[in-house]
Amino acid sequence: MRTLNVGCGPDDWGDVRVDVDFKTQTGATSKLNVRADAHYLPFRDSVFSFGRCWHVLEHVENPAQALLELRRTCESFDVRFPVDEGYYKQMIIGALSLDVGMFLGAYRTMKGRFHRWRISPSFVERSLRMDQNKLLLANATISDRFIQCPHSSGLLSGRKSAVFRRFLNALGPLLKKVTMKYYYEWKVEV
């Protein structure tokens, strides 16, 4: 069972990890073991039993072509992309939660205009209909990954964290009522 991770970035999942460069657009080091473009994957047809392409389609020049390449090289695959623009809400949650990493990642994405497209499940379905060689069996759902809002990871480290922990413990019952989950990505399984 060979697996493919297209646009792997800093993720080390998969037997074969493909990325277009050794650094992502936001500067993270990519853990690729094959350097290639998602539009033209250098593999035979159906060589992988499973593939995944998470948060890549909104960045590439031609998302439909990348989907067709996944369909060509993988027996089945999982594609994920933002439910909205992909960064405004994450910037707000990061700022309110004092999570510098989340805020800066979203800010760099926005400032660099790295999201070229807003992808939808219907776009994925239409793109895959172009390939008449394989049956279309796509299942689109909101993924189970979320950001807790407000979350406090940025506030639970450093000199003032003990004070903040006491404050959170005192407000615990109230915070449980106002805590929300922001589900930030679509999951399409093919």
C-alpha positions in Angstrom: 0.0 0.0 0.0 1.8 3.1 -1.3 0.6 6.5 -0.3 1.1 9.9 -1.9 1.1 13.4 -0.2 0.8 16.2 -2.8 1.9 19.6 -1.5 3.3 18.0 1.7 4.9 21.2 3.1 6.1 20.5 6.7 3.9 17.3 6.9 5.8 14.0 6.9 2.7 11.8 6.2 3.0 9.4 3.2 5.5 7.1 1.5 6.0 9.7 -1.3 5.8 13.4 -0.4 5.7 15.8 -3.3 6.1 19.5 -3.2 7.1 22.1 -5.7 9.9 23.6 -3.6 12.0 23.0 -0.4 10.2 25.9 1.4 6.5 26.7 1.5 5.1 30.1 0.5 5.1 31.1 4.2 8.7 30.0 4.8 8.2 26.6 6.5 10.6 23.8 5.5 9.0 21.2 3.2 9.6 17.5 4.0 9.4 16.4 0.4 11.2 13.4 -1.1 10.1 14.1 -4.7 10.2 17.6 -6.1 7.5 18.0 -8.7 4.5 20.1 -9.7 1.0 19.0 -8.7 -0.1 19.7 -12.3 2.2 17.1 -13.8 3.0 14.3 -11.3 5.9 12.1 -12.5 4.2 8.8 -11.7 2.4 6.0 -13.6 -1.4 5.7 -13.6 -2.9 4.2 -10.4 0.5 3.6 -8.8 -0.7 4.8 -5.3 -3.5 3.1 -3.3 -4.3 6.4 -1.5 -3.3 10.0 -1.9 -4.0 13.2 -0.1 -3.8 16.9 -1.0 -4.5 19.1 2.0 -4.7 22.9 1.6 -3.0 22.9 -1.8 -5.7 23.5 -4.4 -6.3 27.1 -3.4 -2.6 27.8 -4.1 -2.0 26.2 -7.5 -2.4 27.8 -10.9 -4.9 25.2 -12.2 -6.7 23.3 -9.4 -8.8 21.2 -11.9 -5.6 19.9 -13.5 -4.1 19.0 -10.1 -7.3 17.1 -9.2 -7.1 15.1 -12.5 -3.5 14.2 -11.7 -4.5 13.0 -8.3 -7.3 10.9 -9.9 -4.8 9.5 -12.5 -2.1 8.5 -10.0 -4.2 7.4 -7.0 -6.9 4.7 -6.6 -8.6 6.9 -4.0 -7.7 10.3 -2.4 -8.7 12.9 0.1 -8.6 16.6 -0.7 -9.1 19.4 1.9 -9.4 23.2 1.5 -10.7 26.1 3.5 -14.5 26.6 4.0 -14.1 30.3 3.6 -11.3 32.7 2.5 -8.9 30.7 4.7 -7.2 33.3 6.7 -9.3 36.2 8.0 -11.0 34.2 10.8 -7.7 32.5 11.7 -6.1 35.9 12.0 -8.9 37.1 14.3 -8.8 33.9 16.5 -5.0 34.1 16.7 -5.1 37.8 17.7 -7.9 37.3 20.3 -6.2 34.2 21.7 -2.7 35.8 21.6 -1.5 32.9 19.5 1.3 34.5 17.5 2.0 31.5 15.3 -1.6 31.2 14.1 -1.9 34.9 13.5 1.4 35.2 11.6 0.7 32.2 9.4 -2.7 33.6 8.4 -1.3 37.1 8.0 1.6 35.9 5.7 -1.0 34.0 3.6 -3.1 37.1 3.3 -0.2 39.5 2.7 1.5 37.3 0.1 -1.9 36.6 -1.6 -1.1 32.9 -1.6 -4.7 31.8 -2.0 -5.5 32.2 -5.6 -8.9 30.4 -5.5 -11.9 29.8 -3.2 -12.5 26.1 -3.8 -15.9 24.4 -3.2 -17.0 20.8 -3.1 -19.0 21.4 -6.3 -15.9 22.7 -8.1 -14.1 19.4 -7.1 -17.0 17.4 -8.5 -17.2 19.4 -11.7 -13.4 19.1 -12.2 -13.4 15.3 -11.7 -16.4 14.9 -14.1 -14.0 15.9 -16.9 -12.2 12.6 -16.4 -14.6 10.0 -18.0 -12.2 7.1 -17.4 -13.0 6.7 -13.8 -16.3 6.7 -11.9 -17.0 9.7 -9.8 -17.6 8.8 -6.2 -17.0 12.0 -4.2 -18.2 12.5 -0.6 -17.9 16.1 0.7 -18.2 16.9 4.4 -16.9 19.5 6.8 -13.8 17.9 8.3 -13.5 17.1 12.0 -10.5 19.4 12.5 -11.3 22.7 14.2 -9.9 25.6 16.1 -11.3 26.2 19.6 -12.3 29.8 19.9 -11.3 31.5 22.1 -8.3 29.2 22.7 -5.5 30.0 25.1 -2.4 28.2 23.9 -0.5 31.5 23.5 -1.5 32.6 27.0 -0.5 29.4 28.9 3.3 30.0 28.5 5.5 32.7 29.8 5.8 34.6 33.0 2.2 35.6 33.3 0.8 32.1 32.6 0.2 31.2 36.3 -2.0 34.3 36.7 -3.9 33.6 33.5 -4.5 29.9 34.5 -6.0 31.0 37.8 -8.2 33.5 35.9 -9.3 30.8 33.5 -10.1 28.3 36.3 -12.3 31.0 38.0 -14.1 31.6 34.7 -14.2 28.0 33.7 -18.0 27.4 33.9 -18.7 30.7 32.0 -16.1 30.0 29.3 -17.5 26.5 28.6 -20.8 28.2 27.6 -19.1 30.7 25.2 -16.4 28.5 23.7 -17.0 27.8 20.0 -15.4 25.5 17.5 -14.4 27.0 14.1 -14.4 24.1 11.6 -12.1 25.5 9.0 -11.9 23.0 6.1 -13.9 20.9 3.6 -13.0 17.3 3.3 -13.7 15.6 -0.1 -13.0 11.9 -0.4 -12.8 10.3 -3.8 
